[in-house]
């Protein structure tokens, strides 16, 4: 199977640039988003793009979902005007659904078994790299699924990512993303404490961050988030509410597998405080607000 036409649902801060990169790579892409204007904006830039009025109209042999969580993905598949209806109407008998959202590894594995009984194949392929990586086409992609299905998607993944790893069966990609998010959430909490201590101690925070970045404490997160700590601008970015959801997935996975997740629970509780105080949509580096 050679992929030439793709359905893409979910054109948020991550999805829109990913769809643009697929179009730039030569794929024909049918776009659907709850806010139709976002699909219109992308389609206006590319002659290979078409705007789907409903999820059913975006049904293609391969459909990528980049939505907030699995319940939203299930909805666009099962609703009366959803993908399942579209696949049936188009005579597509073995569609491949690619869930690139960050979702529960347990839930996506269970759902994949349900879909397989109806002839729908599923690959979970969450990404890391943020909006910057989505725009640049340099995302890290963590894929879980059957060997043949992941192999078919190789050119699709190459259009949106730089690092692509097939980690195992369905659910393995999402479990790997959970590991990633545990590290991200924990690191941001540690950075928040470090910046708060430096500031309270009268240090030059910019100098401190520069020193940290040049040593063992250096990380991509430190590089990407330093500007936010220095300017106090936490608008947009990866939302605190999303980080909270991801840490909940990590804690649930740890409990299921018998792993102590105490430090992740501390990070989770801080993000819960961010959401409770009305800062759910701020970038996840804004967790410093509940440290100081």
KAKA-V900832 format. One record per pair of residues at least 24 apart in sequence whose ideal C-beta (glycine too) atoms are under 10 Angstrom apart, sorted by the first residue. I is the first residue (numbers start at 1). GAP is how many residues later the second one is. If there is no record, write none. Layout:
# KAKA-V900832
I:GAP
I:GAP
This chain:
# KAKA-V900832
1:60
1:61
1:93
1:95
1:147
1:148
1:150
1:151
1:152
2:59
2:150
2:153
3:24
3:25
3:57
3:58
3:59
3:93
3:149
3:150
3:151
3:152
3:153
4:24
4:56
4:57
4:58
4:151
5:24
5:25
5:43
5:45
5:55
5:56
5:57
6:24
6:25
6:52
6:54
6:55
6:56
6:57
6:58
6:90
6:92
6:147
6:150
6:153
7:24
7:25
7:43
7:45
7:48
7:49
7:50
7:51
7:52
7:53
7:54
7:55
7:56
7:57
7:58
7:69
7:76
7:79
7:80
7:88
7:90
7:91
8:24
8:25
8:31
8:34
8:41
8:44
8:50
8:52
8:54
8:55
8:56
8:57
8:58
8:90
8:92
9:24
9:25
9:30
9:43
9:46
9:49
9:50
9:54
9:55
9:56
9:57
9:58
9:63
9:64
9:67
9:68
9:73
9:74
9:88
10:24
10:28
10:54
10:55
10:56
10:57
10:58
10:62
10:63
10:66
10:90
10:91
11:24
11:25
11:26
11:27
11:28
11:29
11:30
11:31
11:32
11:55
11:56
12:26
12:54
12:55
12:56
12:89
12:119
12:122
13:53
13:117
13:118
13:121
13:122
13:223
13:224
13:225
13:226
14:52
14:86
14:87
14:88
14:113
14:115
14:116
14:117
14:119
14:120
14:121
14:125
14:146
14:224
15:27
15:49
15:50
15:51
15:52
15:85
15:86
15:119
16:25
16:26
16:50
16:115
16:118
16:119
17:25
17:114
17:115
17:116
17:117
17:118
17:119
17:120
17:122
17:143
18:46
18:48
18:82
18:109
18:115
18:116
18:117
18:119
18:121
18:141
18:142
18:143
19:24
19:27
19:30
19:45
19:47
19:115
19:141
20:25
20:26
20:29
20:114
20:115
20:117
20:139
20:140
21:113
21:114
21:115
21:116
21:117
21:118
21:137
21:138
21:139
21:140
22:24
22:26
22:27
22:42
22:115
22:133
22:134
22:137
22:138
23:24
23:25
23:26
23:136
24:24
24:113
24:135
25:112
25:130
25:131
25:133
25:134
25:135
26:129
26:133
27:33
27:35
27:128
27:129
27:132
28:32
29:29
29:31
29:35
30:25
30:27
30:28
30:29
30:30
30:33
30:56
31:26
31:27
32:24
32:25
32:26
32:27
32:31
32:33
32:44
32:51
32:54
33:25
33:33
33:34
34:33
34:38
34:42
52:34
53:28
54:25
54:26
54:27
54:28
54:29
54:31
54:32
55:24
55:26
55:27
55:28
55:29
55:30
55:31
56:24
56:25
56:26
56:27
56:28
56:29
56:30
56:31
56:32
56:33
56:34
57:24
57:26
57:28
57:29
57:32
57:33
58:24
58:25
58:28
59:24
59:25
59:26
59:27
59:28
59:29
59:30
59:31
59:33
59:36
60:26
60:27
60:30
60:32
60:35
60:36
61:26
61:29
61:31
61:32
61:33
61:34
61:35
61:91
62:30
62:33
62:34
62:35
62:36
62:59
62:61
62:87
62:90
62:91
62:94
63:24
63:29
63:32
63:33
63:34
63:35
63:36
63:57
64:32
64:33
64:34
64:35
64:36
64:37
64:59
64:61
64:89
64:92
64:96
65:32
65:33
65:34
65:35
65:36
65:38
65:57
66:32
66:33
66:34
66:35
66:36
66:60
66:61
66:68
66:94
67:32
67:33
67:34
67:36
68:33
68:34
68:35
68:171
68:173
68:174
68:177
69:32
69:33
69:34
69:35
69:38
69:173
69:176
69:177
69:180
70:29
70:31
70:32
70:33
70:34
70:37
70:38
70:40
70:41
70:54
70:104
71:32
71:36
72:29
72:31
73:24
73:26
73:27
73:28
73:30
73:35
73:38
73:49
74:25
74:33
74:37
74:40
74:41
77:34
77:38
77:43
77:45
83:37
84:31
84:34
84:36
87:31
87:32
87:33
92:27
92:28
93:26
93:27
94:25
94:26
94:27
94:55
95:24
95:25
95:26
95:27
96:24
96:25
96:26
96:27
96:49
96:50
96:52
96:53
96:54
96:56
96:57
96:60
97:24
97:25
97:26
97:27
97:52
98:24
98:25
98:26
98:27
98:43
98:45
98:47
98:51
98:52
98:55
98:58
98:59
99:24
99:25
99:26
99:27
99:45
99:46
99:71
99:74
99:75
100:24
100:25
100:26
100:27
100:39
100:41
100:42
100:43
100:57
100:60
100:61
100:73
100:77
101:24
101:25
101:26
101:73
101:76
101:141
102:24
102:25
102:26
102:40
102:71
102:72
102:75
102:76
102:78
102:79
102:140
102:141
102:143
102:144
102:147
103:68
103:70
103:71
103:74
103:75
103:142
103:143
103:146
104:67
104:70
104:71
104:74
104:141
104:142
104:144
104:145
104:148
104:149
105:39
105:65
105:66
105:67
105:68
105:69
105:70
105:71
105:72
105:73
105:144
105:145
105:147
105:148
105:151
106:65
106:68
106:69
106:143
106:146
106:147
106:150
107:64
107:67
107:142
107:145
108:36
108:62
108:63
108:65
108:66
108:67
109:35
109:60
109:61
109:62
109:63
109:65
109:66
110:60
110:61
111:59
111:60
112:32
112:33
112:34
112:57
112:58
112:59
113:57
115:55
116:30
116:54
121:24
121:25
121:27
121:28
121:31
121:49
122:24
122:27
122:48
122:49
123:26
123:27
123:29
123:30
123:33
123:34
123:43
123:46
123:47
123:50
124:43
124:45
124:46
124:47
124:48
124:49
124:50
124:51
124:52
124:53
125:25
125:28
125:31
125:32
125:35
125:36
125:39
125:40
125:41
125:42
125:48
125:49
125:52
126:47
126:48
126:49
126:50
126:51
126:52
126:54
126:55
126:120
127:30
127:33
127:34
127:36
127:37
127:46
127:50
127:53
128:33
128:35
128:48
128:49
128:52
128:53
128:55
128:56
128:92
129:31
129:32
129:33
129:34
129:91
129:95
130:54
130:90
130:91
130:94
130:107
130:108
130:153
130:154
131:105
131:106
131:107
132:92
132:105
133:27
133:28
133:29
133:30
133:87
133:91
134:26
134:27
136:24
136:25
136:26
137:24
137:25
138:24
138:25
139:24
139:25
140:24
140:25
140:36
140:37
140:40
141:24
141:25
141:32
141:36
142:24
142:25
142:30
142:31
142:32
142:33
142:34
142:35
142:36
142:37
142:38
143:24
143:25
143:27
143:29
143:30
143:31
143:33
144:24
144:25
144:26
144:27
144:28
144:29
144:30
144:31
144:32
144:33
145:24
145:25
145:26
145:27
145:28
146:24
174:75
174:79
175:74
175:75
175:78
175:82
177:69
177:72
177:73
178:68
178:69
178:70
178:71
178:72
178:73
178:74
178:75
178:76
178:86
179:71
179:74
180:66
180:70
181:57
181:61
181:62
181:64
181:65
181:66
181:67
181:68
181:69
181:83
181:86
181:103
182:64
182:65
182:67
182:68
182:69
182:71
182:72
182:79
182:81
182:82
182:85
182:86
183:36
183:38
183:67
183:81
184:35
184:36
184:37
184:54
184:59
184:62
184:63
184:83
184:100
185:58
185:59
185:61
185:62
185:65
185:78
185:79
185:81
185:82
185:83
185:85
185:86
185:99
185:102
186:61
186:64
186:77
186:78
186:80
186:81
187:30
187:32
187:33
187:34
187:35
187:38
187:80
188:33
188:34
188:37
188:50
188:52
188:55
188:79
188:82
188:83
188:95
188:96
188:97
188:98
188:99
188:100
189:58
189:74
189:75
189:77
189:78
189:79
189:80
189:81
189:82
189:95
189:98
189:99
189:101
189:102
190:27
190:29
190:31
190:32
190:73
190:77
191:26
191:28
191:30
191:31
191:34
191:35
191:38
191:94
191:96
191:97
191:100
192:33
192:37
192:75
192:78
192:93
192:94
192:95
192:96
192:97
192:98
192:99
192:100
193:94
193:95
193:98
193:99
194:28
194:35
194:94
194:97
195:30
195:31
195:33
195:34
195:35
195:90
195:93
195:96
195:97
196:33
196:92
196:93
196:95
196:96
197:94
197:95
198:31
199:30
199:89
199:93
200:92
205:24
205:25
206:24
221:63
221:64
224:59
224:61
225:58
225:59
225:60
225:61
225:63
226:59
227:58
228:54
228:55
228:56
228:57
228:58
228:60
229:56
229:57
229:59
232:54
232:56
232:57
233:49
233:50
233:52
233:53
234:40
234:45
234:47
234:48
234:49
234:50
234:51
234:52
234:53
234:54
234:55
235:46
235:47
235:48
235:51
236:45
236:46
236:47
237:44
237:45
237:46
237:47
237:48
237:49
238:44
238:45
238:46
238:47
239:32
239:35
239:36
239:40
239:41
239:42
239:43
239:44
239:45
239:47
240:30
240:31
240:32
240:33
240:34
240:35
240:37
240:39
240:40
240:41
240:42
240:43
240:44
240:45
240:46
240:47
240:49
240:50
241:30
241:31
241:33
241:34
241:38
241:39
241:40
241:41
241:43
242:29
242:38
242:39
242:42
243:24
243:25
243:27
243:28
243:31
243:32
243:37
243:40
243:41
243:42
243:43
243:44
244:24
244:25
244:26
244:27
244:28
244:29
244:30
244:31
244:36
244:40
244:43
245:26
245:30
246:25
246:38
247:24
247:25
247:37
248:24
